[in-house]
Amino acid sequence: MSPTPTVRRALPEDAEACRIRVGEDFRHWERGGSMIFDDTYNHEVWNDTDETRVVLFVDVLRPLPEPWSTINRLIVKAIGYSPFVLDAKRNQEAWERRYLAHRQGQQA
């Protein structure tokens, strides 16, 4: 995979407290901005606030010649079944249920 475009959806007031490191380069999301990075480089993120950070990640499959293209698609599909990704999916679904319940409670 790579590049990986991201779009900031919710950002804490102290935007610089939410940052990403890709290789040796450090950046932070900016209001109204977007970012593209190559996720084949070592990367990690921090949110040093008590606020929620929501970022939309879009993975872009790099065009490759056969048989590498098929191998790449199979690897990406396999990653979707990894415990790490399945746990993230369960966390996302639980967050959505809590959010919807909270939102419905506010409308009542």
VOFIMAR-688952 format. One record per residue: residue in one letter; residue number from 0; x, y, z of N, C-alpha, C in turn. Coordinates in steps of 0.001 Angstrom, whole numbers. Atoms other than C-alpha are relative to their C-alpha. Example, Ala and Ser with C-alpha at 12.3 -4.5 7.8 and 13.67 -1.06 7.14 Angstrom:
2
ATOM  residuo  num      n_u      n_v      n_w     ca_u     ca_v     ca_w      c_u      c_v      c_w
ATOM        A    0      890    -1190        0    12300    -4500     7800      900     1200        0
ATOM        S    1     -820    -1190      -60    13670    -1060     7140     -770     1090      730
end
This chain:
108
ATOM  residuo  num      n_u      n_v      n_w     ca_u     ca_v     ca_w      c_u      c_v      c_w
ATOM        M    0      847    -1174        0        0        0        0      888     1231        0
ATOM        S    1     -638    -1303        7      945     3681      -22     -244      650    -1347
ATOM        P    2       46     -950    -1105      574     6540     -387    -1321      -82      763
ATOM        T    3     1195       16     -832    -1976     7057     2392     -481     1425      218
ATOM        P    4      555    -1332     -272    -4065    10239     2185     -790       -6     1301
ATOM        T    5      808     -151    -1202    -5611    11467     5440     -708     1347      -46
ATOM        V    6      753    -1246     -112    -8256    14106     6089     -400      159     1458
ATOM        R    7      322     -260    -1388    -8684    15648     9495    -1500      194      126
ATOM        R    8     1441     -108     -205   -12279    15176    10728     -323      687     1320
ATOM        A    9      171     -668    -1290   -12039    16270    14384     1386      153      589
ATOM        L   10    -1343     -296     -456    -9023    17895    15945      -64      773     1307
ATOM        P   11      -32     -756    -1253    -8258    19032    19496      447     1444     -215
ATOM        E   12     -378    -1417       89    -7759    22743    20157     1497      173     -206
ATOM        D   13    -1454      -75      147    -4003    22245    20579      411     -977    -1101
ATOM        A   14     -222      876     1159    -3494    20832    17077     1399     -604        0
ATOM        E   15    -1372      510       28      274    20448    17526      220    -1127      994
ATOM        A   16      -96     1117     -941     -361    18002    20404     -443    -1302     -650
ATOM        C   17      348     1185      805    -1720    15594    17737      954      -10    -1176
ATOM        R   18    -1028      -24     1045     1171    14681    15542      283    -1404     -508
ATOM        I   19     -386     1252      640     2539    11991    13287     1482       66     -331
ATOM        R   20    -1389      140      432     6061    10781    12666       13    -1018    -1127
ATOM        V   21     -199      911     1123     6859     9233     9290     1496       40     -284
ATOM        G   22    -1457       -1       84    10479     8147     9159      535      915     1095
ATOM        E   23     -535     -975     -962    12304    11033    10837     -756     1327      -41
ATOM        D   24      753    -1234      213     9743    13675     9774    -1219       51      924
ATOM        F   25     1141     -198     -883     7230    15010    12337     -922     1061     -578
ATOM        R   26     1004     -959      481     4007    16771    11273    -1199      -31      937
ATOM        H   27     1281       40     -707      633    17680    12754    -1097      385     -974
ATOM        W   28     1143     -313      854    -2809    17891    11235     -403     1447      231
ATOM        E   29      453    -1393      -94    -4126    21378    10514    -1464       78     -374
ATOM        R   30     1422     -167      282    -7720    22524    10484     -215      292    -1485
ATOM        G   31      295     -190     1407    -9144    22235     6983     1032     -584     -942
ATOM        G   32    -1070      513      847    -6029    20482     5742      -84    -1499     -193
ATOM        S   33     -123     1431      218    -5092    17058     4515     1484     -329      -66
ATOM        M   34    -1388      436      -19    -1929    15012     4486       98    -1312     -771
ATOM        I   35     -268     1272      668     -489    12242     2339     1375     -458      451
ATOM        F   36    -1302      537     -374     2275     9978     3579      120    -1431     -502
ATOM        D   37     -289     1344      493     3904     6750     2455       95     -929     1201
ATOM        D   38       34      846    -1186     2963     4089     4992      958    -1183      -59
ATOM        T   39    -1037     1024        0     5795     1826     3890     1165      433      882
ATOM        Y   40     -986     -482     -957     7977     4030     6116     -531     -242     1414
ATOM        N   41      374      142    -1400     7989     3445     9868     -730     1273      429
ATOM        H   42      782    -1176     -391     5288     5744    11311     -770     -287     1277
ATOM        E   43      811       93    -1215     3419     6434    14534     -640     1359      262
ATOM        V   44      729    -1229     -300      980     9014    15909     -152      168     1506
ATOM        W   45      250     -335    -1397      347    10767    19235    -1173      958       85
ATOM        N   46     1016     -990     -378    -2604    12578    20752      231      275     1472
ATOM        D   47     -350     -348    -1379    -1266    14244    23896    -1017      941      622
ATOM        T   48     1081     -790     -588    -4641    15763    24799    -1047     -970      533
ATOM        D   49     1130      809     -464    -7787    14518    26504    -1145       48    -1005
ATOM        E   50     1044     -157     1008    -9770    15429    23380       85    -1116    -1045
ATOM        T   51       62     1026     1034   -10825    13115    20562      606      515    -1292
ATOM        R   52     -564     -289     1323    -8878    13075    17316     -615    -1010     -952
ATOM        V   53      597      888      989   -10716    11649    14311      627      340    -1345
ATOM        V   54     -674     -189     1279    -8835    11164    11049     -502    -1074     -954
ATOM        L   55      410      944     1033   -10064     9534     7851     1241     -433     -771
ATOM        F   56    -1116      556      754    -7439     7250     6331     -537     -672    -1254
ATOM        V   57      371      624     1268    -7688     6183     2704     1248     -695     -531
ATOM        D   58    -1147      727      534    -5344     3444     1571      -95      -76    -1516
ATOM        V   59      -78       37     1453    -4242     3580    -2044      951    -1126     -380
ATOM        L   60     -865     1085      448    -2934      413    -3629      867      485    -1160
ATOM        R   61     -959     -398     1036      156     1083    -5687     -119     -936    -1196
ATOM        P   62       57      887     1178     -128     -199    -9284     1329     -736     -168
ATOM        L   63    -1193      823      159     2296    -3069    -9741     -211     -955    -1169
ATOM        P   64      135     1007     1058     3029    -5480   -12599     -339    -1359      626
ATOM        E   65      266     1365     -468     1816    -9072   -12291     1321     -746      125
ATOM        P   66      972      495     -963     2345   -11209   -10281      -64      830     1279
ATOM        W   67      -90     -798    -1231     3184    -8521    -7689    -1329      661      357
ATOM        S   68     1292     -625     -253     -201    -6836    -8066     -937     -971      723
ATOM        T   69      851     1018     -645    -2051   -10052    -7160      512     -306     1401
ATOM        I   70     -586      272    -1323      334   -10774    -4285     -319     1147      957
ATOM        N   71      283    -1172     -833     -121    -7223    -2965    -1464        8      443
ATOM        R   72     1432       31     -346    -3956    -7514    -3102     -290    -1081     1029
ATOM        L   73      210     1089     -966    -3825   -10854    -1252      532      363     1384
ATOM        I   74     -565     -427    -1286    -1584    -9412     1461     -913     1016      667
ATOM        V   75      902    -1015     -560    -3876    -6407     1921    -1271     -659      521
ATOM        K   76     1207      712     -445    -6902    -8723     2149      290     -780     1281
ATOM        A   77     -368      766    -1192    -5104   -10939     4695      154      914     1219
ATOM        I   78     -161     -945    -1109    -4235    -7901     6817    -1360      343      592
ATOM        G   79     1347     -302     -471    -7976    -7185     7039     -555    -1031      968
ATOM        Y   80      433     1067     -905    -8394   -10481     8916      947     -185     1186
ATOM        S   81     -953      122    -1103    -5513    -9919    11335     -677      396     1316
ATOM        P   82      578     -372    -1294    -6333    -9704    15079       71     1511      252
ATOM        F   83     -156    -1437     -208    -5027    -6115    15104    -1122      776     -689
ATOM        V   84     1031     -710      755    -7455    -4957    12389    -1392     -382      498
ATOM        L   85     1309      416     -510   -10380    -7031    13685     -310      673     1332
ATOM        D   86      188     -711    -1275    -9873    -5503    17152     -330     1466     -251
ATOM        A   87      288    -1402      338    -9803    -2024    15607    -1420      151     -532
ATOM        K   88     1370      -48      528   -13042    -2781    13732    -1011     -104     1133
ATOM        R   89      905      127    -1152   -14721    -3925    16982      -28     1283      817
ATOM        N   90      -59    -1271     -734   -13526     -760    18733     -773     1088     -728
ATOM        Q   91      719     -998      800   -14880     1394    15889    -1499     -204      104
ATOM        E   92     1433      290      -97   -18257     -348    15980     -542      354     1385
ATOM        A   93      425     -344    -1365   -18460       52    19779      -70     1510      164
ATOM        W   94        4    -1469      -81   -17568     3746    19463    -1229      559     -706
ATOM        E   95     1167     -474      748   -20278     4232    16832    -1293     -239      778
ATOM        R   96     1204      271     -803   -22890     2550    19075     -121     1001     1148
ATOM        R   97       34     -979    -1101   -21928     4798    22012     -343     1390     -513
ATOM        Y   98      264    -1320      575   -21951     7881    19794    -1471      149     -370
ATOM        L   99     1408      -69      402   -25384     7091    18346     -922       31     1210
ATOM        A  100      814      -18    -1211   -26813     6364    21804       70     1372      668
ATOM        H  101     -178    -1337     -586   -25395     9657    23100     -776     1045     -813
ATOM        R  102      675     -950      892   -26725    11557    20087    -1530     -111      123
ATOM        Q  103     1426      198     -161   -30203    10018    20442     -476      515     1353
ATOM        G  104      340     -516    -1331   -30175    10915    24154     -101     1515       10
ATOM        Q  105       44    -1461       86   -29488    14558    23279    -1237      495     -730
ATOM        Q  106     1158     -415      791   -32374    14678    20806    -1322     -230      719
ATOM        A  107     1244      337     -721   -34919    13277    23292     -464     1141      878
end
